[in-house]
Amino acid sequence: MKTTEKIANAKKRIDELERLIKYWNNLDNDEAKIVNFTAKIENKVA
């Protein structure tokens, strides 16, 4: 995996974590909320 790919993957994880933090900070009631995360499954061959 190239350095640019590692950086891109890290940025995606950081974005997801920031969205989770915003979600948790915005909870003002006990109702369940849905967080829409885009998921991409990659097939990799060793």
C-alpha positions in Angstrom: 0.0 0.0 0.0 1.4 3.3 -1.0 1.8 6.3 1.3 -0.9 8.2 -0.5 -3.4 5.3 -0.1 -2.6 5.2 3.6 -3.2 8.9 4.0 -6.5 8.7 2.1 -7.7 5.8 4.3 -6.7 7.7 7.4 -8.6 10.8 6.3 -11.7 8.6 5.7 -11.4 7.2 9.2 -10.9 10.7 10.7 -14.0 12.0 8.8 -16.1 9.1 10.2 -14.8 9.7 13.7 -15.6 13.4 13.5 -19.2 12.6 12.3 -19.6 10.2 15.3 -18.4 12.9 17.7 -20.9 15.4 16.2 -23.6 12.8 16.5 -22.8 12.0 20.1 -22.6 15.7 21.0 -26.0 16.5 19.3 -27.9 13.8 21.3 -30.6 15.7 23.2 -33.1 13.0 23.6 -33.2 9.2 24.0 -34.6 8.5 20.5 -32.5 6.3 18.3 -30.9 8.1 15.4 -29.4 6.6 12.2 -26.0 7.7 11.1 -25.4 7.2 7.4 -21.9 6.0 6.7 -20.8 5.1 3.3 -19.1 1.7 3.2 -16.9 0.5 0.4 -15.8 -3.1 0.4 -12.6 -3.7 -1.5 -11.5 -7.1 -2.7 -7.8 -7.5 -2.2 -5.6 -10.4 -3.3 -2.6 -11.2 -1.2 
